[in-house]
């Protein structure tokens, strides 16, 4: 295959020269462009990943400082003198007032004091008695052991409501259908993602006498995500109008974000894609890659939140819009590609002009060869302003062509003289052969007709007499025997039938030998009407064989012929077609105008069948007298007589067939009969042409 592709290159010096000149540009430049595109994309992706990795580290450090700050604030309050004076004590109102004041000064959303067994004693808001045992929380357990502890925890909706009903309302987040997210039947997220801290309260002897518990609810904490976004993506840190975003996730749900769902609405309640969720929450890995965020692609960084029990309960996200950067990259690559293309085009033009000066003599030689092959023997290369090898080859080539032209002229002169002599002699022989062949054909046909006519007349006379005697005596025998002839009535009917068949055969012989004696008068005949009559006459034969008839008539004119003879011809063709379809089939009858250019000549009738067809050797003989393919039946005169009848009025019958494809017979009839004597109708063939189809 590769050799076939290179075949044109091997046949053309010009193509080889062009390939040699253009190969570095047409092959090297595209390869270089592909490499630049690949390397550029890889470098671009590495740059984006490095950027978002650094952004996620900054966001992580800030969030850790917030967590540490919450724990430090609680520890400071737990060690304060005011709390030491108020707790332990029986004045719950005083403790509540102290906690409320501390809550307003700090950044936490709830504060409460637990006793040494972890039971709530006082709370800044809500009823402490409604809270269950707190020792199940890792931070509280650590504080009871004497250590301050801070964790990310998930609080249930009922627990939030027990701490502070406002926290439960704030945590409620309706879920928004999000493309590419995991299937989820919930309609809202009512849990709370909490920075949960607890610090021990010591007495003067250093013993733990209680725990100060507090927390910051991250659900709806827009100030925190805006602060993260402001720290990570300071103004001017992102080029080309890209936008930075930050989000806190509870599970896969955005509970605090500055990603916009619409122009003035944040995408709270939307969910992370299933791919990111499985990677970060499912596998516990950190995501640094492009991801689909709400409604566009962002270069994203995700890391999981781990609660006090080691479970992955949420995610911290930062990222920036990729579209402006991608557009800038594509524009830069497009400009680079454009420069490559322009440089390649300029290089190609310069190389082609230089190469053209080299292969121009070869082109002119090739053009001269083509002109000579097309018959322009005077074509020459002419003078070339070159003194190198190609110039010398061109001059020698012209000299060789001049020598060949001189030799060719001599040969053509001798050939012309010989052709004239051969043509003259051939014309004489052809004319003599045509004359002899026509004379032989006419003589043979005349002798055949004379012999058949004489033989037929004698046979008809000799046969008709005994046939008449047989017929008469058979009738007398039937009358004399009367009822006694009943046992042999069928045999008598068969004798009648065979005698009648003998009479029909004799009549056909006479009709073939002496067609003039059976000729009828010509009349104007409507072809479709005659076809309809023929179908009525042949109906029994059609029904007996189960043959379906299809008709298509578009003939607009009439023809001049004897109506009865046309019926005889068509019925003969129809019966032959039906007999050819022993197991049934379709008989198609058509009529259409026969045109000579734009002038109507007559009508062409078609009779076709779906039988086995006619062998090629038999097709040339079917119109010969006494030739039949129906071994054991038929006289072989039907088609011969039909052809004779049609030719009498200037028409003809043609046949076309192939084994296994059926047969079609066409009857060509003139609008005005052109009477011709004899079955050959020589005058007819000189006026009209039949294609035989």
TORDREN-231111 format. One line per 3 residues: their letters; for each residue x, y, z of C-alpha. Coordinates in Angstrom, 1 decimal, decimal comma. Example, Ala and Ser with C-alpha at 12.3 -4.5 7.8 and 13.67 -1.06 7.14 Angstrom:
<sites>
as	12,3/-4,5/7,8  13,7/-1,1/7,1
</sites>
This chain:
<sites>
xxx	0,0/0,0/0,0  2,8/2,4/0,9  4,5/1,6/-2,4
xxx	1,3/2,5/-4,3  1,1/5,8/-2,4  4,6/6,6/-3,5
xxx	4,1/5,6/-7,1  3,2/9,1/-8,3  6,3/10,4/-6,5
xxx	8,6/7,9/-8,3  7,1/8,9/-11,7  7,7/12,7/-11,4
xxx	10,9/14,6/-10,8  8,9/17,7/-10,1  7,0/15,8/-7,3
xxx	10,3/14,5/-5,9  11,8/18,0/-5,9  8,7/19,5/-4,3
xxx	8,7/16,7/-1,6  12,4/17,4/-1,0  11,8/21,1/-0,6
xxx	8,5/21,0/1,3  9,1/18,0/3,6  10,8/20,0/6,4
xxx	8,0/22,5/6,3  5,0/20,2/5,8  6,2/17,5/8,2
xxx	8,5/19,2/10,6  6,3/22,2/11,4  3,2/20,2/12,2
xxx	5,3/17,9/14,4  6,8/20,9/16,1  3,3/22,4/16,6
xxx	2,0/19,2/18,1  5,0/19,1/20,5  4,5/22,8/21,4
xxx	0,8/22,2/22,0  1,5/19,1/24,2  4,3/20,7/26,2
xxx	2,3/23,9/26,5  -0,7/22,1/27,9  1,4/20,1/30,3
xxx	3,2/23,3/31,6  -0,1/25,2/31,8  -1,7/22,3/33,8
xxx	1,3/22,1/36,1  1,2/25,8/36,7  -2,5/25,7/37,6
xxx	-2,0/22,7/39,9  0,9/24,4/41,7  -1,1/27,5/42,1
xxx	-4,2/25,8/43,6  -2,0/23,6/45,8  -0,4/26,7/47,3
xxx	-3,9/28,3/47,7  -5,2/25,3/49,5  -2,2/25,3/51,9
xxx	-2,9/29,0/52,7  -6,6/28,3/53,3  -5,8/25,2/55,5
xxx	-3,4/27,3/57,6  -5,9/30,1/58,1  -8,7/27,6/59,0
xxx	-6,3/25,9/61,5  -5,6/29,3/63,1  -9,3/29,9/63,5
xxx	-9,7/26,5/65,2  -6,8/27,1/67,5  -8,2/30,6/68,2
xxx	-11,5/29,2/69,3  -9,8/26,7/71,7  -7,5/29,4/73,0
xxx	-10,4/31,8/73,7  -12,3/29,1/75,6  -9,1/28,2/77,6
xxx	-8,6/31,9/78,5  -12,2/32,2/79,7  -12,0/28,9/81,6
xxx	-8,9/30,2/83,5  -10,3/33,6/84,2  -10,9/34,9/87,7
xxx	-14,4/35,9/87,0  -15,4/32,3/86,1  -13,5/31,0/89,2
xxx	-15,6/33,3/91,4  -18,9/32,3/89,8  -18,3/28,6/89,5
xxx	-18,9/26,4/91,3  -22,0/28,0/92,8  -25,7/27,7/92,9
xxx	-26,4/31,0/91,1  -27,3/29,8/87,6  -28,4/33,3/86,6
xxx	-25,0/34,7/87,4  -23,3/32,0/85,3  -25,7/32,6/82,4
xxx	-24,9/36,3/82,6  -21,2/35,6/82,6  -21,5/33,2/79,6
xxx	-23,6/35,7/77,7  -21,1/38,5/78,2  -18,3/36,1/77,1
xxx	-20,3/35,0/74,1  -20,7/38,6/72,9  -17,0/39,3/73,2
xxx	-15,8/36,1/71,5  -16,4/34,7/68,0  -18,2/31,5/69,2
xxx	-21,8/30,7/68,6  -22,6/28,9/71,9  -21,0/28,6/75,4
xxx	-22,0/26,3/78,2  -20,5/25,0/81,4  -20,4/21,2/82,3
xxx	-19,8/19,7/85,6  -17,1/17,2/86,4  -19,3/14,4/85,1
xxx	-20,1/16,1/81,8  -23,6/17,2/82,6  -24,6/20,7/81,5
xxx	-24,9/23,2/84,4  -25,4/26,6/82,6  -25,6/27,8/79,0
xxx	-25,5/31,3/77,4  -28,6/30,4/75,5  -31,1/27,5/75,8
xxx	-31,9/25,3/78,7  -28,9/23,3/79,9  -31,1/20,6/81,3
xxx	-32,3/19,8/77,8  -28,8/18,7/76,7  -27,8/15,1/77,0
xxx	-24,6/13,8/78,5  -21,6/15,5/76,7  -18,9/13,1/77,4
xxx	-19,4/11,3/74,1  -17,7/14,2/72,3  -13,9/13,8/72,1
xxx	-13,3/17,5/73,0  -15,3/17,2/76,2  -13,7/13,9/77,1
xxx	-10,2/15,5/76,6  -11,2/18,5/78,7  -12,5/16,3/81,6
xxx	-9,0/14,7/81,4  -7,5/18,1/81,9  -6,6/19,0/78,3
xxx	-8,0/21,7/76,1  -9,2/20,2/72,8  -10,7/21,5/69,5
xxx	-12,2/19,4/66,7  -14,5/19,6/63,7  -17,7/17,9/64,6
xxx	-21,2/17,3/63,0  -24,1/18,2/65,3  -27,6/16,8/64,7
xxx	-30,6/19,1/64,2  -32,1/18,3/67,6  -28,9/18,9/69,4
xxx	-28,5/22,3/67,7  -32,1/23,2/68,7  -31,4/22,2/72,3
xxx	-28,2/24,4/72,4  -29,9/27,3/70,6  -32,9/27,2/68,3
xxx	-31,3/29,9/66,2  -28,4/27,6/65,4  -30,9/24,9/64,1
xxx	-32,5/27,5/61,8  -29,2/28,7/60,6  -28,0/25,1/59,9
xxx	-31,1/24,3/57,8  -30,0/24,4/54,1  -32,3/23,4/51,3
xxx	-30,6/21,1/48,8  -30,3/22,4/45,2  -30,2/19,9/42,3
xxx	-26,6/19,9/41,0  -25,3/18,3/37,8  -22,8/15,5/38,3
xxx	-23,6/15,1/42,0  -24,3/11,8/43,7  -28,0/10,7/43,8
xxx	-29,6/11,9/47,1  -33,3/11,7/48,1  -33,0/14,4/50,8
xxx	-34,5/17,8/50,3  -32,4/19,7/52,9  -29,3/19,5/55,1
xxx	-30,3/20,1/58,8  -27,1/19,0/60,5  -24,5/21,5/61,6
xxx	-20,7/21,5/60,8  -19,2/22,9/64,0  -15,7/23,9/65,3
xxx	-16,2/22,3/68,7  -13,9/23,2/71,6  -13,7/22,4/75,3
xxx	-11,4/23,6/78,1  -11,1/22,3/81,6  -12,0/24,4/84,7
xxx	-9,6/23,9/87,6  -10,1/24,7/91,3  -7,3/26,2/93,4
xxx	-5,8/22,8/93,9  -5,6/22,2/90,2  -8,3/19,6/90,1
xxx	-10,8/19,6/87,2  -14,1/20,7/88,5  -15,9/21,4/85,2
xxx	-15,6/22,0/81,5  -16,2/25,1/79,4  -17,7/24,0/76,1
xxx	-18,3/26,2/73,0  -18,3/26,1/69,3  -18,5/28,0/66,0
xxx	-21,2/26,9/63,5  -19,8/26,8/60,0  -23,2/26,5/58,3
xxx	-24,0/29,9/56,7  -20,7/31,3/58,1  -20,2/33,6/55,1
xxx	-17,8/35,9/56,9  -15,4/33,0/57,3  -15,4/31,9/53,7
xxx	-15,2/35,5/52,5  -12,2/36,0/54,8  -10,5/32,8/53,5
xxx	-11,2/34,0/49,9  -9,8/37,5/50,7  -6,6/36,0/52,2
xxx	-6,0/33,4/49,5  -7,1/35,5/46,5  -6,0/39,0/47,3
xxx	-7,1/41,7/44,8  -4,9/41,4/41,7  -3,6/37,9/42,5
xxx	-5,6/36,3/39,7  -4,9/37,5/36,1  -7,3/38,0/33,2
xxx	-10,4/38,5/35,4  -10,5/35,0/36,9  -12,4/34,8/40,2
xxx	-11,3/33,0/43,4  -13,8/31,0/45,5  -13,8/29,3/48,9
xxx	-16,3/26,8/50,3  -16,9/24,7/53,5  -18,6/21,4/52,8
xxx	-20,7/19,3/55,2  -20,5/15,9/53,5  -21,0/16,8/49,9
xxx	-23,2/19,9/50,5  -22,0/23,5/50,4  -23,0/25,0/53,8
xxx	-20,8/28,1/53,5  -19,5/29,4/50,1  -19,0/32,5/48,0
xxx	-19,5/30,6/44,8  -22,4/32,2/43,0  -25,4/30,2/41,8
xxx	-26,9/33,3/40,2  -25,7/36,9/40,1  -26,8/37,8/43,7
xxx	-27,3/34,3/45,2  -24,7/32,1/46,7  -24,7/28,4/45,8
xxx	-25,6/27,2/49,3  -27,2/23,8/49,2  -25,5/22,8/45,9
xxx	-23,4/19,6/46,1  -20,0/18,6/44,9  -19,6/16,2/42,0
xxx	-19,6/12,5/42,6  -16,0/12,2/41,3  -14,6/14,7/43,8
xxx	-16,7/13,2/46,6  -15,4/9,7/46,1  -11,8/10,9/45,8
xxx	-11,8/13,2/48,8  -14,4/11,9/51,2  -14,4/8,3/50,0
xxx	-10,6/7,8/49,7  -9,4/10,6/52,0  -7,1/12,1/49,3
xxx	-6,5/15,8/48,5  -7,8/16,9/45,1  -5,6/19,2/43,0
xxx	-7,2/19,4/39,5  -9,9/21,0/37,4  -13,4/20,2/38,6
xxx	-16,9/21,2/37,7  -18,2/23,6/40,4  -21,9/24,4/40,3
xxx	-22,1/25,8/36,7  -18,5/26,1/35,4  -15,1/24,5/35,5
xxx	-12,7/25,7/38,3  -9,1/24,9/39,1  -9,9/23,3/42,4
xxx	-8,3/22,2/45,7  -10,3/20,0/48,1  -9,1/18,5/51,4
xxx	-11,2/16,5/53,9  -12,4/17,6/57,3  -11,6/14,9/60,0
xxx	-13,7/14,9/63,2  -12,6/13,9/66,6  -13,3/10,2/65,9
xxx	-11,2/10,2/62,7  -14,1/10,2/60,3  -14,2/12,3/57,1
xxx	-17,2/14,6/57,6  -16,7/17,4/55,2  -14,3/19,4/53,0
xxx	-12,4/22,6/52,7  -12,3/24,0/49,1  -10,6/26,8/47,3
xxx	-10,4/27,4/43,6  -10,5/29,9/40,8  -12,4/30,1/37,5
xxx	-10,5/28,4/34,7  -12,3/29,9/31,6  -10,4/33,2/31,4
xxx	-7,1/31,4/31,8  -8,1/28,8/29,3  -9,1/31,4/26,8
xxx	-5,9/33,3/27,3  -3,9/30,1/26,8  -5,8/29,3/23,6
xxx	-5,3/32,8/22,3  -1,6/32,6/23,0  -1,3/29,1/21,4
xxx	-3,4/30,4/18,5  -1,0/33,4/18,0  1,9/31,0/18,2
xxx	0,4/28,6/15,7  -0,4/31,5/13,4  3,2/32,6/13,5
xxx	4,3/29,1/12,7  1,9/28,9/9,8  2,9/32,3/8,4
xxx	6,6/31,4/8,7  5,8/28,1/7,0  3,9/29,8/4,2
xxx	6,7/32,3/3,6  9,3/29,6/3,7  7,2/27,4/1,3
xxx	6,8/30,3/-1,2  10,5/31,1/-1,2  11,4/27,4/-1,5
xxx	9,0/26,8/-4,3  10,3/29,8/-6,3  13,8/28,5/-5,9
xxx	12,8/25,0/-6,8  10,8/26,1/-9,8  14,0/27,5/-11,4
xxx	15,5/24,1/-11,1  12,7/21,9/-12,4  11,3/24,3/-15,1
xxx	13,4/22,7/-17,9  12,1/19,2/-16,7  8,5/20,6/-16,8
xxx	8,9/21,9/-20,3  10,3/18,5/-21,5  7,4/16,7/-19,8
xxx	4,9/19,1/-21,5  6,5/18,5/-24,9  6,2/14,8/-24,4
xxx	2,5/15,1/-23,6  1,9/17,3/-26,6  3,6/14,8/-28,9
xxx	1,5/12,0/-27,4  -1,6/14,0/-28,2  -0,5/14,4/-31,8
xxx	1,4/17,7/-31,9  4,6/16,5/-33,6  5,9/20,1/-33,9
xxx	6,1/20,7/-30,2  9,6/21,6/-29,0  11,3/22,8/-25,8
xxx	13,0/25,8/-27,4  15,8/27,8/-26,1  16,6/27,8/-22,3
xxx	18,8/30,3/-20,5  20,7/27,5/-18,8  24,2/26,2/-19,4
xxx	24,0/23,3/-16,9  23,2/19,6/-17,5  19,5/20,2/-17,8
xxx	20,0/22,8/-20,5  22,2/20,4/-22,5  19,7/17,6/-22,1
xxx	16,9/19,9/-23,4  18,8/20,9/-26,5  19,7/17,3/-27,3
xxx	16,0/16,4/-26,7  14,9/18,9/-29,4  17,5/17,6/-31,8
xxx	16,3/14,0/-31,3  12,6/15,1/-31,9  13,6/16,8/-35,2
xxx	15,2/13,5/-36,4  12,2/11,4/-35,4  9,8/13,9/-37,1
xxx	11,7/13,5/-40,4  11,6/9,7/-40,2  7,9/9,8/-39,2
xxx	7,0/11,9/-42,2  8,5/9,4/-44,6  6,7/6,5/-42,9
xxx	3,4/8,3/-42,9  3,8/9,0/-46,6  4,4/5,4/-47,4
xxx	1,5/4,3/-45,1  -0,9/6,7/-46,7  -0,2/5,3/-50,1
xxx	-0,7/1,8/-48,9  -3,9/2,7/-47,0  -5,4/4,2/-50,2
xxx	-4,7/1,1/-52,2  -6,1/-1,2/-49,4  -9,2/1,0/-48,9
xxx	-10,0/1,0/-52,6  -9,7/-2,7/-52,9  -11,6/-3,4/-49,7
xxx	-14,5/-1,2/-50,9  -14,7/-3,1/-54,1  -14,8/-6,4/-52,3
xxx	-17,3/-5,2/-49,8  -19,7/-3,9/-52,5  -19,4/-7,2/-54,4
xxx	-20,0/-9,2/-51,2  -23,0/-7,2/-50,2  -24,5/-7,6/-53,7
xxx	-23,8/-11,4/-53,7  -25,2/-11,8/-50,2  -28,5/-10,0/-50,9
xxx	-28,9/-12,0/-54,1  -28,2/-15,3/-52,3  -30,7/-14,4/-49,5
xxx	-33,4/-13,5/-52,0  -32,8/-16,6/-54,0  -32,8/-18,9/-51,0
xxx	-36,0/-17,3/-49,6  -37,7/-17,5/-53,0  -36,8/-21,1/-53,4
xxx	-37,9/-21,9/-49,9  -41,2/-20,3/-50,3  -41,8/-21,8/-53,7
xxx	-40,9/-25,3/-52,4  -43,0/-24,9/-49,3  -45,9/-23,5/-51,2
xxx	-45,9/-26,3/-53,8  -45,4/-28,9/-51,1  -48,0/-27,4/-48,8
xxx	-50,6/-27,2/-51,6  -50,1/-30,8/-52,5  -50,1/-31,9/-48,9
xxx	-53,1/-29,9/-48,1  -55,0/-31,4/-51,0  -54,0/-34,9/-50,2
xxx	-54,7/-34,5/-46,5  -58,0/-32,6/-46,7  -59,6/-35,3/-48,8
xxx	-59,1/-38,3/-46,4  -59,8/-35,9/-43,5  -63,1/-35,0/-45,0
xxx	-63,9/-38,7/-45,6  -62,9/-39,5/-42,0  -65,0/-36,7/-40,6
xxx	-68,0/-37,6/-42,8  -67,9/-41,3/-42,0  -67,4/-40,5/-38,3
xxx	-70,6/-38,5/-38,3  -72,5/-41,3/-40,2  -71,2/-43,8/-37,8
xxx	-72,4/-41,7/-34,8  -75,8/-41,3/-36,3  -76,2/-45,0/-37,2
xxx	-75,1/-46,3/-33,8  -77,1/-43,7/-31,9  -77,2/-44,7/-28,2
xxx	-75,1/-47,8/-28,9  -72,1/-45,4/-29,5  -72,2/-44,2/-25,9
xxx	-69,5/-46,7/-24,7  -67,1/-45,2/-27,2  -68,3/-41,6/-27,1
xxx	-65,0/-40,3/-25,6  -63,0/-42,1/-28,3  -65,2/-40,5/-31,0
xxx	-64,7/-37,1/-29,4  -60,9/-37,6/-29,5  -61,0/-38,6/-33,2
xxx	-63,0/-35,4/-33,9  -60,5/-33,4/-32,0  -57,5/-34,8/-33,8
xxx	-59,2/-34,5/-37,2  -59,8/-30,8/-36,4  -56,1/-30,4/-35,3
xxx	-55,1/-31,9/-38,7  -57,3/-29,3/-40,4  -55,8/-26,4/-38,4
xxx	-52,2/-27,6/-39,2  -53,0/-27,7/-42,9  -54,6/-24,2/-42,6
xxx	-51,4/-22,8/-40,9  -49,3/-24,4/-43,6  -51,3/-22,7/-46,3
xxx	-51,3/-19,4/-44,4  -47,5/-19,5/-44,2  -46,9/-20,6/-47,8
xxx	-49,6/-18,3/-49,4  -50,1/-15,4/-47,0  -51,6/-13,3/-49,7
xxx	-54,6/-15,5/-50,0  -55,4/-15,1/-46,2  -54,8/-11,4/-46,0
xxx	-57,6/-9,2/-44,5  -58,3/-5,6/-45,1  -56,4/-3,0/-43,1
xxx	-58,3/-0,7/-40,7  -57,5/1,8/-38,0  -57,2/-0,2/-34,7
xxx	-57,0/1,0/-31,1  -54,3/-1,2/-29,6  -55,4/-1,1/-25,9
xxx	-58,9/-2,2/-27,0  -57,5/-5,2/-29,0  -55,4/-6,2/-26,0
xxx	-58,5/-6,1/-23,8  -60,3/-8,4/-26,2  -57,4/-10,8/-26,4
xxx	-57,4/-11,1/-22,6  -61,1/-12,0/-22,6  -60,4/-14,7/-25,2
xxx	-57,4/-16,1/-23,3  -59,0/-15,8/-19,9  -59,5/-19,6/-19,5
xxx	-55,8/-20,3/-20,2  -54,7/-17,6/-17,8  -56,9/-18,8/-15,0
xxx	-55,9/-22,4/-15,6  -52,2/-21,6/-15,1  -52,8/-19,1/-12,3
xxx	-51,1/-16,3/-14,2  -51,5/-12,7/-12,9  -51,9/-10,0/-15,6
xxx	-50,3/-6,5/-15,3  -51,0/-3,8/-17,8  -49,4/-0,4/-18,6
xxx	-50,8/1,5/-21,5  -49,6/4,9/-22,6  -50,2/4,7/-26,4
xxx	-52,1/7,7/-27,7  -52,5/6,8/-31,3  -53,9/4,0/-33,4
xxx	-52,3/1,7/-36,0  -53,3/0,5/-39,4  -53,7/-3,3/-39,5
xxx	-56,3/-6,0/-39,8  -57,9/-6,3/-36,4  -58,4/-10,1/-36,6
xxx	-54,9/-10,7/-37,6  -53,6/-8,5/-34,8  -55,7/-10,5/-32,4
xxx	-54,2/-13,7/-33,8  -50,7/-12,4/-33,3  -51,3/-11,2/-29,7
xxx	-53,2/-14,3/-28,6  -50,3/-16,4/-30,0  -47,8/-14,4/-28,0
xxx	-50,0/-14,4/-24,9  -50,5/-18,2/-25,1  -46,7/-18,8/-25,6
xxx	-46,0/-16,6/-22,5  -48,6/-18,5/-20,4  -47,2/-21,8/-21,5
xxx	-43,7/-20,6/-20,5  -45,0/-20,1/-16,9  -45,9/-23,6/-15,9
xxx	-46,1/-22,8/-12,2  -47,8/-19,4/-12,6  -46,2/-16,0/-12,8
xxx	-46,9/-12,5/-14,1  -47,9/-11,6/-17,7  -47,1/-8,0/-18,4
xxx	-48,8/-6,2/-21,4  -47,7/-2,7/-22,4  -48,4/-0,3/-25,2
xxx	-46,6/2,9/-25,8  -46,0/5,4/-28,6  -43,2/4,6/-31,0
xxx	-41,3/7,8/-31,7  -38,8/8,8/-34,4  -37,2/11,7/-32,6
xxx	-40,2/14,0/-31,8  -42,4/12,5/-34,6  -44,9/9,6/-33,8
xxx	-44,3/6,6/-36,0  -46,7/4,1/-34,5  -47,2/1,9/-31,4
xxx	-45,0/-0,6/-29,7  -46,7/-3,5/-27,9  -44,9/-5,5/-25,2
xxx	-45,7/-9,0/-24,0  -43,4/-10,2/-21,2  -43,4/-13,2/-18,9
xxx	-41,6/-14,4/-15,8  -40,8/-17,8/-17,2  -37,4/-19,5/-17,5
xxx	-36,4/-17,5/-20,6  -35,1/-18,6/-24,0  -31,6/-20,0/-24,5
xxx	-29,3/-17,7/-26,5  -28,8/-20,3/-29,3  -32,6/-20,7/-29,7
xxx	-33,3/-16,9/-29,6  -32,0/-16,4/-33,1  -34,2/-19,2/-34,5
xxx	-37,6/-18,7/-32,9  -39,0/-17,0/-35,9  -37,9/-19,7/-38,3
xxx	-40,6/-21,9/-39,8  -41,1/-25,3/-38,1  -38,7/-24,4/-35,3
xxx	-40,1/-25,1/-31,8  -38,8/-25,6/-28,3  -42,0/-27,5/-27,3
xxx	-40,9/-31,0/-27,9  -43,8/-33,3/-28,7  -46,3/-30,4/-29,2
xxx	-46,6/-27,4/-31,4  -45,8/-27,0/-35,1  -43,2/-24,3/-35,0
xxx	-45,4/-22,0/-37,2  -47,0/-19,7/-34,6  -44,2/-17,1/-34,3
xxx	-43,3/-17,5/-38,0  -46,8/-16,8/-39,1  -47,2/-13,9/-36,6
xxx	-44,0/-12,3/-37,9  -45,3/-12,7/-41,5  -48,6/-11,1/-40,6
xxx	-47,0/-8,1/-38,9  -44,4/-7,6/-41,7  -47,2/-7,5/-44,2
xxx	-48,2/-4,1/-42,8  -44,7/-2,8/-42,4  -44,1/-3,9/-38,8
xxx	-42,0/-6,4/-37,1  -41,7/-8,6/-34,0  -38,5/-8,6/-31,9
xxx	-37,6/-10,7/-28,9  -35,3/-10,3/-26,0  -34,6/-13,0/-23,3
xxx	-32,0/-14,4/-21,0  -32,2/-17,8/-19,2  -33,8/-17,4/-15,8
xxx	-35,0/-13,8/-16,4  -38,1/-14,3/-18,5  -38,8/-13,2/-22,0
xxx	-40,2/-10,0/-23,7  -41,6/-9,8/-27,2  -42,2/-6,4/-28,8
xxx	-44,7/-5,9/-31,7  -43,8/-2,7/-33,7  -46,8/-1,4/-35,7
xxx	-47,0/1,7/-38,0  -49,7/4,4/-37,8  -50,0/4,0/-41,6
xxx	-49,4/0,6/-43,0  -46,4/0,2/-45,3  -47,5/-2,9/-47,2
xxx	-44,6/-5,2/-48,1  -44,7/-8,6/-49,9  -42,9/-11,5/-48,4
xxx	-41,8/-12,3/-44,9  -38,5/-10,4/-45,1  -40,0/-7,0/-45,8
xxx	-36,8/-5,4/-47,1  -38,3/-2,1/-47,6  -39,3/-1,9/-44,0
xxx	-35,8/-2,3/-42,7  -34,6/0,5/-44,9  -37,1/3,0/-43,3
xxx	-37,2/2,0/-39,6  -34,6/0,8/-37,1  -35,4/-1,8/-34,4
xxx	-33,2/-2,2/-31,4  -34,4/-5,7/-30,6  -35,3/-4,9/-27,0
</sites>
